[in-house]
Amino acid sequence: MSDLEELKAEIKKLSAKATQAKMDLHDFAEELPVNWTSILSVAQKVHDVFDELERRREDLKAQERAHGS
């Protein structure tokens, strides 16, 4: 498997993880004020997964440009 294919597979997994994190955040928000003290940790987890997904997507764009040149 090429680096490009591996990166695409990683992005697919991260995308699924980000979708789950988004749903978890939504469920968490619906239950507020229950567990309100966990807001920061839940939000940080969602932020981290979306940040990594965004970085990997940028990596993919850069690799595609490099291979297309």
Steps between C-alpha positions, in 0.01 A plus 500: 500500500639840404546787741213678327267201541602462864428867564159469335422198720611692809280794402204267456552361852547849644186618325301221664659585835414869452140416416473290815657778708250748356211271592643447848524877547142543383378233744705657778352843429146365507555364850634825645514607779572137593879453508559866414842476663610281209432766236865590449627143473223396260554809286878443499456146369277626218742783422798264490344252258380774264840670519677178406251434219558849360879456515483165322277647229758774445771232483296318236459816293874563517582142398251509214655825375848346526399188310311701242798720415 
